[in-house]
Amino acid sequence: MVMGHWNVLLVSHVVAALFVLAIGPVQILRPRRDRVHRTMGYAWVSAIYYVCLSSFWIVSEGHFTWLHGLSAFTLITVTLGLSSAIRGNIPAHRGNMIGSYIGTAIAFGFAVGVPSRSIPELLSTDPAMGVFVAALVLLGVGIAYLSLFRGIREVPAVRSTTPRSQDEELADNRSG
């Protein structure tokens, strides 16, 4: 295995970014916005925060690049998207999160498309490692979704055991 300048920070940054990229389309395209969406959304937000923050310690020749500016911007948009969801402003939530995902995809495209960057160097020297890491991330995402979907159970509505007056029964019959 050739690691060269790969270190724990860079590897964890790449794995978290792959996790973000793998979860994003499912979160965006899945029609139901339920507990699974919220749970995986919080995992996605945690991972994107890690990707953005860790990027500030990954520098080229001691200098920041436009990718660091994108990281700062993404920290803002993800935070706005999260607070929008909490406040019930779903259009703002959707716009901020989809925009953040698109920015991450662009950064990923740059990270794998420029030959002098770390990922292309790794893929050219040890392609099996790249495939293994990507497969491992996808497997982890799949297992997380499956475990959440299996946890969803239809819970029957529980009727109140408190006796109701005739007036309450009559009012329900009139309204429904």
Buried (B, 14 or more C-beta within 10 A) or exposed (E): EEEEEBEEEBBEBBBBBBBBBBBBEBBEEEEEBEEBBEBBBEBBBEBBBBBBEBBEEBEEEEEBBEBBEBBEBBBEBBBBBBEBBEEEBEEBBBBBBBBBBEBBBEBBEBBBEEEEBBBBBBBEEBEEBBEEBBEEBBEBBEEBBEEBEEEEEEEEEEEEEEEEEEEEEEEEEEEE
